[in-house]
Amino acid sequence: MEGIYKSKLNGEQLNAAAMQAFGVPLSEFMELTDGWANSAYAIKLADDRRFVLKARPAGTIKAMRCEPDTMKTEVEVLRLLSGVEGFPAPKLRAYDDSLQLLPVEYFIMDFVEGDPYVKVKESLPAETRGAIEEQLGRLTRVMNRLTGERFGYFAASAGKHDSWREAFRAMIFGVLLDGEEAGIALPADYETLREAIESRLHVLEEVTVPQLVHWDLWDGNFFVKDGVITGIVDFERARWGDPIMEMYFGKFIDSEAYARGYGLALTEPSQIARRKLYDLYLDLIMDIECVYRKYENEGHVNWARDNLTAGIRSFLDSAAG
């Protein structure tokens, strides 16, 4: 997805990064265009080793409040997960935030073999899809078992909270503030949304342990090969919070196999009420970020607005009920 967040690097810059990290020159590179924020490049060294270099947006780009230090977040989560046996996170090879070699912060990680699940999902037999999604459920649970001291965005620079209720309140109200500051007219007025959200936040009080949440674990952010998951990527939006905030528990995906692998299906009224808050949070971000990132794909921009309109209507109806 093209937008102003993407930093473009040339072969000379990528070669300099490869030489600094490995002492081996670049033989070829290719931009990976599927990402939505950071730019990414598959690089191959002269000795045939392959890696991925990710570069963050330029420091002059205004980011949303839900994106605090996203690259540092991904780097630190990769380091954390490297100590979890059997978890398929790529190994971090280099990280540079000095801006001395390249004009932007960047890191290099191992190349993940396979295809993004979103690209092959529909071509796979139902049995294979079920096995992959069940494996994803097991792996997500392993990741979610990692716990922190306080709630909030993973980044050290982001404010932390003693309760999940207060942490999530800051998150979703921050998104609304981003929308107001950008002059974005939503399908419902901001105060109506704030009041409806505030009236539902009490359901979050049952979440008492800050657990590591990927949050952006959709079908484009894990890779598969020969029917198994080979890598999970894009931890830049990780946070310490409620595991049912994960994408596969949300309204866009219905997978019994994932629930079976994870060992949890959302059946309790309080779980469903929490998930409605998380769905609204995602709907708001997907719409408002279109303005901040200046996406060129009008089809996606229109879809995001239609999705938010339906999401707000559903949330307000459920809040009224």
C-alpha positions as CSV (number, residue, x, y, z in Angstrom):
1,M,0.0,0.0,0.0
2,E,1.5,3.3,-1.1
3,G,1.4,6.4,1.1
4,I,3.6,9.1,2.5
5,Y,4.8,6.8,5.4
6,K,7.1,4.8,3.0
7,S,10.8,5.7,3.0
8,K,12.4,4.9,-0.3
9,L,16.0,3.6,-0.3
10,N,18.2,3.0,-3.2
11,G,20.7,0.2,-3.9
12,E,23.7,2.2,-2.7
13,Q,22.0,2.9,0.6
14,L,21.0,-0.8,1.0
15,N,24.5,-1.9,0.1
16,A,26.0,0.4,2.8
17,A,23.6,-1.1,5.4
18,A,24.6,-4.7,4.3
19,M,28.3,-3.9,4.5
20,Q,28.0,-2.4,7.9
21,A,26.0,-5.3,9.3
22,F,27.7,-8.2,7.5
23,G,30.9,-7.0,5.8
24,V,29.5,-8.5,2.6
25,P,28.2,-6.5,-0.4
26,L,24.7,-6.7,-1.8
27,S,24.1,-8.8,-4.9
28,E,20.4,-7.9,-5.4
29,F,17.4,-6.3,-3.7
30,M,13.7,-6.0,-4.2
31,E,11.2,-3.7,-2.5
32,L,8.4,-5.6,-0.7
33,T,5.3,-3.6,-1.4
34,D,2.7,-5.4,0.7
35,G,3.4,-3.4,3.9
36,W,1.2,-0.5,5.0
37,A,3.6,1.7,7.0
38,N,7.3,0.9,7.1
39,S,9.1,0.2,3.8
40,A,10.8,-3.2,3.5
41,Y,13.4,-4.6,1.1
42,A,14.4,-8.2,0.5
43,I,18.2,-8.2,0.2
44,K,20.5,-10.9,-1.0
45,L,24.2,-10.8,-0.2
46,A,27.1,-11.8,-2.5
47,D,27.4,-15.0,-0.4
48,D,23.7,-15.8,-1.2
49,R,22.4,-15.2,2.3
50,R,19.0,-13.4,2.4
51,F,17.6,-10.9,4.8
52,V,14.9,-8.2,5.1
53,L,15.6,-4.6,5.8
54,K,12.8,-2.5,7.2
55,A,13.0,1.3,7.3
56,R,10.7,3.5,9.3
57,P,9.0,6.7,8.0
58,A,11.0,9.9,8.0
59,G,11.0,11.8,11.3
60,T,9.2,14.7,9.7
61,I,6.1,12.5,9.1
62,K,3.3,13.1,11.6
63,A,2.2,9.8,13.1
64,M,-0.9,9.0,15.0
65,R,-0.8,8.5,18.8
66,C,-1.4,4.8,18.4
67,E,2.0,4.5,16.7
68,P,4.6,5.4,19.4
69,D,8.1,4.3,18.4
70,T,6.9,1.6,16.2
71,M,10.3,0.5,14.9
72,K,11.9,0.3,18.4
73,T,8.8,-1.6,19.5
74,E,9.3,-4.2,16.8
75,V,13.0,-4.5,17.5
76,E,12.5,-5.0,21.2
77,V,9.7,-7.5,20.7
78,L,11.9,-9.5,18.3
79,R,14.6,-9.6,20.9
80,L,12.0,-10.7,23.6
81,L,10.6,-13.5,21.4
82,S,14.0,-14.8,20.5
83,G,14.1,-16.3,23.9
84,V,10.8,-18.2,23.4
85,E,11.6,-21.7,22.2
86,G,9.8,-22.7,19.0
87,F,8.3,-19.3,18.3
88,P,8.8,-18.5,14.6
89,A,9.8,-14.8,14.9
90,P,12.7,-13.9,12.5
91,K,16.0,-13.3,14.1
92,L,17.1,-9.7,14.5
93,R,20.5,-9.1,12.8
94,A,21.1,-5.4,13.0
95,Y,19.5,-2.2,14.2
96,D,20.5,1.4,13.6
97,D,18.7,4.5,14.9
98,S,21.7,6.8,14.6
99,L,20.6,8.3,11.2
100,Q,24.3,8.4,10.3
101,L,24.4,5.7,7.7
102,L,20.9,6.0,6.4
103,P,18.5,9.0,6.8
104,V,16.0,6.9,8.6
105,E,15.9,4.4,11.5
106,Y,16.1,0.8,10.2
107,F,16.7,-2.8,11.2
108,I,17.7,-6.1,9.4
109,M,16.1,-9.5,10.2
110,D,16.3,-13.0,8.7
111,F,14.3,-13.6,5.5
112,V,11.2,-15.7,6.2
113,E,10.6,-18.6,3.7
114,G,7.1,-19.1,2.4
115,D,4.2,-16.9,1.4
116,P,2.0,-14.5,3.3
117,Y,-1.0,-16.6,4.3
118,V,-3.4,-14.0,2.8
119,K,-1.9,-14.7,-0.7
120,V,-2.4,-18.5,-0.6
121,K,-5.2,-19.0,1.8
122,E,-8.0,-19.4,-0.8
123,S,-6.0,-21.8,-2.8
124,L,-5.4,-24.2,0.1
125,P,-7.6,-27.2,1.0
126,A,-9.9,-26.6,3.9
127,E,-8.0,-29.2,5.9
128,T,-4.7,-27.4,5.4
129,R,-6.3,-24.0,6.3
130,G,-7.6,-25.5,9.5
131,A,-4.2,-26.9,10.5
132,I,-2.5,-23.6,9.8
133,E,-5.1,-21.6,11.8
134,E,-5.0,-24.0,14.6
135,Q,-1.2,-23.7,14.7
136,L,-1.6,-19.9,14.7
137,G,-3.9,-20.2,17.7
138,R,-1.3,-22.2,19.6
139,L,1.5,-19.8,18.7
140,T,-0.6,-16.7,19.6
141,R,-1.3,-18.2,23.0
142,V,2.4,-18.8,23.6
143,M,3.1,-15.2,22.8
144,N,0.3,-13.9,24.9
145,R,1.6,-15.8,27.9
146,L,4.5,-13.3,28.1
147,T,3.5,-10.7,30.8
148,G,4.5,-7.2,31.6
149,E,4.4,-5.0,34.7
150,R,1.9,-2.4,33.5
151,F,-0.7,-1.9,30.7
152,G,-0.2,0.1,27.5
153,Y,1.7,0.3,24.3
154,F,4.9,-1.7,24.3
155,A,7.2,1.2,23.6
156,A,9.2,2.5,26.5
157,S,8.4,6.0,25.5
158,A,4.6,5.4,25.7
159,G,2.7,6.0,28.9
160,K,1.8,3.0,31.0
161,H,-1.2,2.4,33.2
162,D,-2.0,0.4,36.3
163,S,-5.3,-0.8,34.8
164,W,-6.3,-2.1,31.4
165,R,-9.4,0.1,31.6
166,E,-7.3,3.3,31.8
167,A,-4.8,2.1,29.2
168,F,-7.4,1.3,26.6
169,R,-9.3,4.5,27.4
170,A,-6.1,6.4,26.6
171,M,-5.6,4.4,23.4
172,I,-9.1,4.8,21.9
173,F,-9.5,8.4,23.0
174,G,-6.1,9.2,21.5
175,V,-7.4,7.9,18.1
176,L,-10.4,10.2,18.4
177,L,-8.2,13.1,19.2
178,D,-6.1,12.4,16.1
179,G,-9.2,12.5,14.1
180,E,-10.3,15.8,15.6
181,E,-6.9,17.4,15.1
182,A,-6.9,16.3,11.4
183,G,-10.4,17.8,10.9
184,I,-11.9,14.4,10.0
185,A,-15.7,14.3,10.2
186,L,-16.8,10.9,11.4
187,P,-20.2,9.2,10.9
188,A,-21.1,10.1,14.5
189,D,-20.0,13.2,16.4
190,Y,-17.0,12.8,18.7
191,E,-18.7,13.5,21.9
192,T,-21.4,10.9,21.2
193,L,-18.7,8.3,20.6
194,R,-16.8,9.3,23.8
195,E,-19.9,9.0,25.9
196,A,-20.8,5.6,24.4
197,I,-17.3,4.3,24.9
198,E,-17.0,5.6,28.5
199,S,-20.2,3.9,29.4
200,R,-18.8,0.5,28.3
201,L,-15.2,0.7,29.7
202,H,-16.2,-1.0,33.0
203,V,-16.2,-4.4,31.1
204,L,-12.4,-4.1,30.9
205,E,-11.9,-4.2,34.6
206,E,-11.8,-8.0,34.6
207,V,-8.5,-7.9,32.7
208,T,-5.9,-7.8,35.4
209,V,-2.7,-9.1,33.9
210,P,-0.8,-7.2,31.2
211,Q,-0.1,-9.8,28.4
212,L,1.9,-9.3,25.2
213,V,-0.5,-8.7,22.4
214,H,0.6,-8.6,18.7
215,W,-2.7,-6.8,17.8
216,D,-1.9,-6.7,14.0
217,L,-1.8,-10.5,13.5
218,W,-3.9,-10.7,10.3
219,D,-3.4,-13.1,7.4
220,G,-0.8,-10.8,5.8
221,N,1.5,-10.9,8.8
222,F,2.4,-14.6,9.0
223,F,4.0,-16.8,6.4
224,V,3.3,-20.4,5.5
225,K,5.1,-23.1,3.6
226,D,4.1,-26.8,3.1
227,G,1.1,-26.3,5.4
228,V,2.9,-24.9,8.4
229,I,3.7,-21.4,9.7
230,T,7.3,-20.4,9.0
231,G,7.3,-16.9,10.5
232,I,5.3,-14.3,12.3
233,V,6.2,-10.6,11.6
234,D,5.3,-7.0,12.1
235,F,5.2,-6.6,15.8
236,E,5.4,-2.8,15.6
237,R,1.9,-2.3,17.2
238,A,2.5,-4.7,20.1
239,R,1.2,-3.7,23.5
240,W,0.6,-5.1,27.0
241,G,-3.1,-5.7,27.3
242,D,-5.9,-8.1,26.7
243,P,-5.3,-11.2,24.5
244,I,-8.8,-11.2,23.0
245,M,-7.7,-7.9,21.3
246,E,-5.9,-10.2,18.8
247,M,-7.2,-10.0,15.2
248,Y,-8.4,-13.6,15.0
249,F,-10.8,-12.9,17.8
250,G,-12.4,-10.0,15.9
251,K,-15.2,-9.5,13.5
252,F,-13.3,-9.9,10.3
253,I,-12.3,-13.5,10.9
254,D,-14.3,-16.5,12.0
255,S,-12.0,-19.5,12.6
256,E,-13.0,-22.4,14.8
257,A,-9.6,-23.9,14.2
258,Y,-7.9,-20.8,15.7
259,A,-10.1,-20.9,18.7
260,R,-9.4,-24.6,19.1
261,G,-5.7,-24.1,18.9
262,Y,-5.8,-21.1,21.3
263,G,-8.1,-22.9,23.6
264,L,-10.6,-20.1,23.9
265,A,-13.8,-19.1,22.1
266,L,-15.6,-15.9,23.0
267,T,-18.9,-16.9,24.5
268,E,-19.2,-14.9,27.7
269,P,-21.1,-11.6,27.5
270,S,-18.3,-9.7,29.1
271,Q,-15.8,-11.1,26.5
272,I,-18.1,-10.1,23.6
273,A,-18.6,-6.6,25.1
274,R,-14.8,-6.2,25.4
275,R,-14.4,-7.3,21.8
276,K,-16.9,-4.7,20.6
277,L,-14.7,-2.0,22.0
278,Y,-11.7,-3.4,20.3
279,D,-13.5,-3.7,17.0
280,L,-14.5,-0.1,17.2
281,Y,-10.9,0.9,18.0
282,L,-9.7,-0.9,14.9
283,D,-12.4,0.6,12.7
284,L,-11.5,4.1,13.8
285,I,-7.8,3.6,13.2
286,M,-8.4,2.1,9.7
287,D,-10.4,5.1,8.7
288,I,-8.4,7.9,10.3
289,E,-5.0,6.6,9.3
290,C,-6.0,6.9,5.6
291,V,-5.7,10.7,6.1
292,Y,-2.5,10.6,8.0
293,R,-0.8,8.2,5.6
294,K,-2.4,9.7,2.5
295,Y,-3.2,6.3,0.9
296,E,-3.4,6.4,-2.9
297,N,-5.8,3.5,-3.1
298,E,-9.2,5.1,-3.2
299,G,-10.9,1.7,-3.1
300,H,-9.4,1.1,0.4
301,V,-10.2,4.6,1.6
302,N,-13.8,4.2,0.6
303,W,-14.0,0.7,2.2
304,A,-12.5,2.0,5.4
305,R,-15.2,4.7,5.6
306,D,-18.0,2.3,4.9
307,N,-16.6,-0.2,7.4
308,L,-16.4,2.6,10.1
309,T,-20.0,3.7,9.4
310,A,-21.3,0.2,9.9
311,G,-19.0,-0.3,12.9
312,I,-20.1,2.8,14.7
313,R,-23.8,2.0,14.0
314,S,-23.4,-1.5,15.4
315,F,-21.5,-0.2,18.5
316,L,-24.0,2.6,19.3
317,D,-26.9,0.2,18.9
318,S,-25.3,-2.3,21.2
319,A,-24.4,0.4,23.7
320,A,-28.0,1.6,23.7
321,G,-29.2,-1.9,24.3
